[in-house]
Amino acid sequence: MRRIIHLRPSTLLGASADSQAKPDPSLSGAPPRKALRFYAAPPQEPTVGRSPRSFISAVGHHPLIAERPLVKQFLKFGLVGALNTFIDYALFSIFTSLLGIHYLLANILSFSIAVTSSFILNRRWTFQSRHHGWAGEAAKYLTVYVIGLGLSELILYVFVDRFQLHQLVAKALAIAIVIGWNYGGTRFWTFRHPPAGLPG
């Protein structure tokens, strides 16, 4: 006696769809796929919103700088010089372009304000002077920068009156030339007793 089995069409279609959707890798000859692995990136210190003070501190503690005190000191001097160069140049531009002051007098005024600011910053931060006789250091510092001012005036006169350069261009050239003299006189005469760890 024969046994008759009834199959629904949906069952046949479902089996066919399953066989097409999930092929057997052993029949196709393709190697089985490996599971993907995801690795979390190491946490990084956020840089957005970092204050200039923390950035300067991080640069100062870098091994290439921390192990070379003289390089670190020169970088500090450069940062102070950049700030006061901005003050000097900005005030010079205001005095000459907006207030109409003669460029030689404007140079004296802007230079005097900038040198006062640079003395305070260099004494307390760059060279970390611990001497109580700040008046003597101020006199030496002023002497160095007054000579620098004389060089700056001479350079301005030569470039503006002799070579007919624009006074702002001449001022930029004077700053670039005088900065070498200022650092040498400040480092080896005004603050000749360096902090511990620096060569004398």
C-alpha positions as CSV (number, residue, x, y, z in Angstrom):
1,M,0.0,0.0,0.0
2,R,1.4,3.3,-1.1
3,R,1.7,6.2,1.2
4,I,0.9,9.6,-0.3
5,I,2.7,12.7,1.2
6,H,1.2,16.1,0.5
7,L,3.7,19.1,0.4
8,R,2.5,22.6,0.5
9,P,3.9,25.0,-2.1
10,S,4.9,27.5,0.6
11,T,7.1,24.8,2.2
12,L,8.8,24.1,-1.1
13,L,9.4,27.8,-1.8
14,G,10.7,28.4,1.7
15,A,13.2,25.5,1.4
16,S,14.3,26.8,-1.9
17,A,14.7,30.3,-0.6
18,D,16.7,29.1,2.5
19,S,19.0,27.0,0.3
20,Q,19.7,30.1,-1.9
21,A,20.1,32.4,1.0
22,K,22.5,30.2,2.9
23,P,24.8,28.3,0.5
24,D,27.0,25.6,2.0
25,P,30.6,26.8,1.9
26,S,31.8,23.2,1.6
27,L,30.0,22.8,-1.7
28,S,31.1,26.1,-3.3
29,G,34.8,25.5,-2.4
30,A,35.2,29.0,-0.9
31,P,37.0,29.2,2.4
32,P,34.9,30.1,5.4
33,R,34.9,33.7,6.4
34,K,36.9,34.8,9.5
35,A,35.2,36.8,12.1
36,L,36.0,40.5,12.1
37,R,37.8,41.9,15.1
38,F,37.5,45.5,16.2
39,Y,40.2,47.1,18.3
40,A,39.5,50.2,20.4
41,A,41.9,53.1,19.8
42,P,43.9,54.1,22.8
43,P,42.6,57.1,24.6
44,Q,44.2,60.4,23.6
45,E,44.5,63.5,25.6
46,P,42.1,66.1,24.4
47,T,43.8,69.1,22.7
48,V,40.7,71.2,22.1
49,G,40.4,73.9,24.8
50,R,44.0,73.5,26.1
51,S,45.2,76.7,27.6
52,P,48.4,78.4,26.3
53,R,49.9,77.9,29.8
54,S,49.4,74.1,29.7
55,F,50.7,74.0,26.1
56,I,53.9,75.8,27.1
57,S,54.3,73.5,30.1
58,A,53.9,70.4,28.0
59,V,56.6,71.7,25.5
60,G,58.9,72.6,28.4
61,H,58.7,69.0,29.8
62,H,59.4,67.4,26.4
63,P,62.5,65.2,26.8
64,L,64.4,67.0,24.0
65,I,63.9,70.3,25.8
66,A,63.8,69.3,29.5
67,E,67.3,67.6,29.2
68,R,68.8,70.7,27.7
69,P,68.3,73.6,30.1
70,L,70.0,76.2,27.9
71,V,67.7,75.4,25.0
72,K,64.7,75.6,27.3
73,Q,65.9,79.0,28.5
74,F,66.5,80.3,25.0
75,L,63.0,79.2,24.0
76,K,61.5,81.1,26.9
77,F,63.5,84.1,25.9
78,G,62.1,83.7,22.4
79,L,58.5,83.5,23.7
80,V,59.0,86.6,25.8
81,G,60.7,88.4,22.9
82,A,57.9,87.4,20.5
83,L,55.3,88.8,22.9
84,N,57.1,92.1,23.5
85,T,58.0,92.4,19.8
86,F,54.2,92.3,19.2
87,I,53.7,95.0,21.9
88,D,56.5,97.1,20.4
89,Y,55.4,96.8,16.8
90,A,51.7,97.3,17.6
91,L,52.3,100.4,19.7
92,F,54.7,101.8,17.0
93,S,52.0,101.3,14.4
94,I,49.4,103.1,16.6
95,F,51.7,106.0,17.4
96,T,52.7,106.6,13.8
97,S,49.6,105.7,11.8
98,L,46.8,106.8,14.2
99,L,48.4,109.4,16.4
100,G,50.7,110.9,13.8
101,I,53.8,110.9,16.1
102,H,57.2,111.1,14.4
103,Y,58.6,107.6,13.7
104,L,61.8,108.2,15.8
105,L,59.9,109.4,18.8
106,A,57.3,106.6,18.4
107,N,60.1,104.1,18.4
108,I,61.4,105.4,21.7
109,L,57.9,105.2,23.3
110,S,57.0,101.7,22.0
111,F,60.5,100.4,22.9
112,S,60.3,101.7,26.4
113,I,56.9,100.1,27.1
114,A,58.0,96.8,25.6
115,V,61.3,96.7,27.5
116,T,59.6,97.2,30.8
117,S,57.3,94.2,30.1
118,S,60.2,92.1,29.0
119,F,62.3,92.8,32.0
120,I,59.6,91.6,34.4
121,L,58.9,88.4,32.4
122,N,62.6,87.5,31.8
123,R,63.6,88.1,35.4
124,R,60.8,86.0,36.9
125,W,60.3,83.4,34.3
126,T,63.1,83.1,31.7
127,F,66.2,83.5,34.0
128,Q,64.4,82.9,37.3
129,S,66.6,85.4,39.1
130,R,66.6,85.0,42.9
131,H,68.7,88.1,43.7
132,H,67.1,90.7,45.9
133,G,69.0,93.5,44.2
134,W,66.5,93.8,41.4
135,A,67.4,97.5,41.0
136,G,70.9,96.6,39.9
137,E,69.6,94.0,37.4
138,A,67.1,96.5,36.1
139,A,69.9,99.0,35.6
140,K,72.0,96.5,33.6
141,Y,68.9,95.3,31.7
142,L,68.1,98.9,30.8
143,T,71.7,99.5,29.7
144,V,71.6,96.6,27.4
145,Y,68.3,97.6,25.9
146,V,69.2,101.3,25.6
147,I,72.1,100.3,23.5
148,G,69.7,98.1,21.5
149,L,67.4,101.1,21.2
150,G,70.3,103.1,19.8
151,L,71.0,100.4,17.3
152,S,67.4,100.3,16.4
153,E,67.2,104.0,15.9
154,L,70.3,103.9,13.7
155,I,68.9,101.1,11.6
156,L,65.6,102.9,11.2
157,Y,67.3,106.1,10.1
158,V,69.4,104.3,7.5
159,F,66.6,102.2,6.1
160,V,64.0,105.0,6.1
161,D,66.0,108.1,5.2
162,R,68.7,106.5,3.1
163,F,67.1,103.5,1.4
164,Q,63.6,104.9,1.4
165,L,62.0,101.8,2.9
166,H,58.6,102.0,4.4
167,Q,58.9,102.7,8.2
168,L,57.0,99.6,9.2
169,V,59.3,97.4,7.0
170,A,62.3,99.2,8.5
171,K,61.0,98.6,12.0
172,A,60.7,94.8,11.3
173,L,64.2,94.6,10.1
174,A,65.5,96.6,13.1
175,I,63.8,94.2,15.5
176,A,65.3,91.1,13.7
177,I,68.8,92.6,13.9
178,V,68.7,93.9,17.5
179,I,67.3,90.7,19.1
180,G,70.7,89.0,18.9
181,W,72.3,91.8,20.9
182,N,69.5,91.8,23.5
183,Y,69.8,88.1,24.2
184,G,73.6,88.1,24.5
185,G,73.7,91.1,26.9
186,T,70.8,89.8,29.0
187,R,72.1,86.3,29.3
188,F,75.8,86.9,29.9
189,W,75.7,90.2,31.8
190,T,72.4,91.2,33.3
191,F,71.5,87.7,34.6
192,R,74.9,86.2,34.6
193,H,74.1,83.9,37.6
194,P,71.9,81.3,36.0
195,P,69.6,79.0,37.9
196,A,70.8,75.6,39.0
197,G,71.4,73.2,36.1
198,L,72.5,75.9,33.6
199,P,76.1,76.6,32.6
200,G,77.5,79.9,33.8
